[in-house]
Every structure is written in structure tokens, then in C-alpha cells.
Amino acid sequence: MTTVREPLLKPVAILDLRPTQITVGMREVKAKRKRWRDEGTKKGQEFLGKHMIPVILGPKGRHYVIDHHHLARALHDEGVEDVAITVIENLSVLDRDAFWFVMDNRDWTHPFDADGRRGSVVRRDWSGDPPIWSPSINSTALGESLEREIVMHRVDELVEASMVLVLHDWDLYRAAKAKR
């Protein structure tokens, strides 16, 4: 069954959008900026109407971009203040940890840096003008990372201990067999 999603016709401030990926290819952003200058300045509203930003409604009613990150960044860099969005899913009832768990499991986030390493969510860096999005290690992600590392270390310890027992049992078996 195909789900038909109605777009949100009320514009949303581009600065209220929250990205769900750590990196964005600036070559692609540059190409999108050029396309906007070529087409958008003539038919701006029509262009924006055909290029709605898909979002997930998250905790506190915030809009999390799940596609068209390059376009959103390009429009921001070109001075566009509002964009049309389409809400793909409403997860606003979830707490932050459950929200990111669902986002990750549905592949609605891309937490990989330019080298393909898994990172954390992103945050808005207000120190520049204009503000930019940058990678962030938050306590939740750090906790998950440490928890995963501890679990894997524990698994390694258990496997090693099991191997020691197997080898010990093997030595006992061979010794008993030799006595027969």
C-alpha cells in the first residue's frame, strides 16, 4: 500500500530545519546554488514548490531533514529564508534517545563523516556568520559508543575465557585418553 503524504503548505524557516547527516558534499551544494541562481531567481516560488524538503517531526516539534540536505544548504547560502516541507513521519511523542534510535534504524540519518566513520548527530554552531552545522559528540552518542565498546570488550573477554576452558578441557581429554 502506498502512503500519500500531503505537503505542509505553510513555509518553515530554513534555520529551523535540523540536519540528520554529519557531512554534506560542498561540490553538490555549489551545483545546487548555481541551479537556484539560474532558475530560482526567475521562478522562485515555483521552484521551491517543486522541491519540498522531506522532514521527520521530532521531539519538541522540530523538523529533521531526511533528504535534500544539499538543496537546503544551498538555499540557505543563497539567502532563502523559508522553504516548503513535507512531513514524512511524526515522531514528536518520542524522547530524544528513542527518536534517534528510530531515525537510525529506519535509515533516516546518515551519521558518517567524510572518511566513512560513524559519528554522532550534528549541532548548530552559532560562532560563525551565518551559523553552520557541525559534527557533535553528545553525551547520548558518547554513552552509546562507550557502551558498545564495553560490550565488545566483554564479548572478547568471554570468547577468550571460553577458549581457555576449551583448551583446558582438550588437554584433560588428551591426558585421559593417553592413560587408557
C-alpha positions as CSV (number, residue, x, y, z in Angstrom):
1,M,0.0,0.0,0.0
2,T,1.4,3.4,-1.0
3,T,1.1,6.2,1.5
4,V,0.2,9.6,0.1
5,R,1.7,12.4,2.0
6,E,0.3,15.9,1.8
7,P,2.9,18.6,1.9
8,L,2.8,21.2,4.6
9,L,1.9,24.3,2.7
10,K,3.0,26.7,5.4
11,P,6.6,27.7,4.9
12,V,9.1,26.8,7.5
13,A,12.1,29.0,8.4
14,I,15.2,27.3,6.9
15,L,17.1,28.0,10.1
16,D,14.5,25.8,12.0
17,L,15.4,22.8,9.9
18,R,17.7,20.3,11.6
19,P,20.0,18.1,9.5
20,T,20.4,14.4,10.1
21,Q,23.7,13.8,8.5
22,I,27.2,14.9,9.6
23,T,28.7,15.8,6.3
24,V,27.4,17.4,3.1
25,G,29.3,17.5,-0.2
26,M,30.1,21.1,-1.0
27,R,30.5,20.4,-4.7
28,E,26.9,19.3,-4.8
29,V,25.9,22.4,-2.8
30,K,27.8,24.6,-5.3
31,A,25.9,22.9,-8.2
32,K,22.5,23.4,-6.4
33,R,23.4,27.1,-5.7
34,K,24.1,27.6,-9.4
35,R,20.8,25.9,-10.3
36,W,19.0,28.2,-7.9
37,R,20.6,31.3,-9.3
38,D,19.7,30.1,-12.9
39,E,16.1,29.0,-12.2
40,G,15.1,30.2,-8.7
41,T,15.6,33.9,-9.2
42,K,13.1,33.8,-12.1
43,K,10.6,31.3,-10.8
44,G,11.5,31.1,-7.1
45,Q,8.2,30.1,-5.6
46,E,7.5,27.6,-8.4
47,F,11.0,26.1,-7.9
48,L,10.6,25.8,-4.2
49,G,7.1,24.3,-4.6
50,K,8.6,21.5,-6.7
51,H,11.5,20.9,-4.3
52,M,9.9,20.5,-0.9
53,I,12.2,19.3,1.9
54,P,11.1,16.0,3.4
55,V,11.3,16.1,7.2
56,I,10.5,14.0,10.3
57,L,8.7,15.8,13.0
58,G,10.8,15.2,16.1
59,P,10.9,16.0,19.8
60,K,9.7,19.5,20.7
61,G,8.0,19.6,17.2
62,R,11.3,20.2,15.5
63,H,11.8,19.5,11.8
64,Y,14.5,17.0,10.9
65,V,15.6,16.9,7.3
66,I,15.9,13.4,5.9
67,D,16.7,14.3,2.2
68,H,17.7,17.2,0.1
69,H,20.4,18.3,2.6
70,H,22.4,19.8,-0.3
71,L,19.5,21.8,-1.6
72,A,18.6,23.1,1.9
73,R,22.2,24.2,2.5
74,A,22.4,25.8,-1.0
75,L,19.2,27.7,-0.4
76,H,20.4,28.8,3.0
77,D,23.7,30.0,1.5
78,E,21.7,31.9,-1.2
79,G,19.7,33.7,1.4
80,V,16.4,31.9,1.1
81,E,14.7,32.2,4.5
82,D,11.7,29.9,4.2
83,V,11.1,26.6,2.4
84,A,8.1,24.3,1.9
85,I,8.4,20.9,3.7
86,T,6.6,17.6,3.6
87,V,6.3,15.7,6.9
88,I,7.1,12.0,6.3
89,E,6.5,10.9,9.9
90,N,5.5,12.4,13.2
91,L,7.8,11.1,15.9
92,S,7.3,14.1,18.2
93,V,5.9,12.0,21.0
94,L,9.3,10.2,21.4
95,D,12.0,11.3,23.8
96,R,15.4,12.2,22.3
97,D,17.0,8.8,22.7
98,A,14.1,6.9,21.3
99,F,13.8,9.4,18.4
100,W,17.4,8.9,17.3
101,F,17.1,5.1,17.7
102,V,14.1,5.1,15.3
103,M,15.8,7.5,12.9
104,D,18.9,5.4,12.8
105,N,17.0,2.1,12.4
106,R,14.9,3.5,9.5
107,D,18.0,4.9,7.8
108,W,16.7,8.4,8.2
109,T,20.0,9.6,9.4
110,H,23.5,9.5,7.9
111,P,25.9,9.6,10.8
112,F,29.1,9.1,8.8
113,D,31.9,11.6,8.4
114,A,33.9,12.3,5.2
115,D,36.0,9.2,5.9
116,G,33.1,6.9,6.4
117,R,33.5,6.7,10.1
118,R,30.3,6.6,12.2
119,G,29.9,9.7,14.3
120,S,27.2,11.4,16.2
121,V,24.3,13.8,15.4
122,V,25.0,17.3,14.3
123,R,24.7,20.6,16.1
124,R,24.3,24.2,15.0
125,D,27.5,26.3,15.5
126,W,26.5,29.9,16.2
127,S,30.0,31.2,16.3
128,G,30.1,32.0,12.5
129,D,28.1,34.2,10.4
130,P,25.9,32.6,9.1
131,P,25.6,29.8,11.7
132,I,26.7,26.4,10.3
133,W,26.0,22.8,11.2
134,S,28.9,20.8,12.5
135,P,29.6,17.3,14.0
136,S,28.8,16.9,17.6
137,I,29.6,14.3,20.2
138,N,26.7,14.5,22.6
139,S,26.5,12.6,25.9
140,T,24.0,10.1,24.5
141,A,26.1,9.2,21.5
142,L,29.2,9.1,23.6
143,G,27.4,6.9,26.0
144,E,26.2,4.6,23.2
145,S,29.7,4.5,21.8
146,L,31.3,3.7,25.2
147,E,28.6,1.2,26.0
148,R,29.2,-0.6,22.6
149,E,32.9,-0.6,23.3
150,I,32.5,-2.0,26.7
151,V,30.1,-4.7,25.4
152,M,32.5,-5.7,22.6
153,H,35.4,-5.8,25.1
154,R,33.3,-8.0,27.4
155,V,32.4,-10.3,24.4
156,D,36.1,-10.6,23.6
157,E,36.8,-11.5,27.3
158,L,34.1,-14.1,27.2
159,V,35.3,-15.6,24.0
160,E,38.9,-15.7,25.3
161,A,37.8,-17.3,28.6
162,S,35.7,-19.9,26.7
163,M,38.7,-20.7,24.5
164,V,40.9,-21.2,27.6
165,L,38.3,-23.6,29.0
166,V,38.0,-25.5,25.7
167,L,41.8,-25.8,25.5
168,H,42.0,-26.9,29.2
169,D,39.2,-29.5,28.6
170,W,41.1,-30.6,25.4
171,D,44.3,-31.1,27.5
172,L,42.3,-33.1,30.1
173,Y,40.8,-35.2,27.4
174,R,44.1,-35.9,25.7
175,A,45.7,-36.7,29.1
176,A,42.8,-39.1,30.0
177,K,43.0,-40.7,26.5
178,A,46.8,-41.2,26.9
179,K,46.3,-43.1,30.2
180,R,43.9,-45.6,28.6
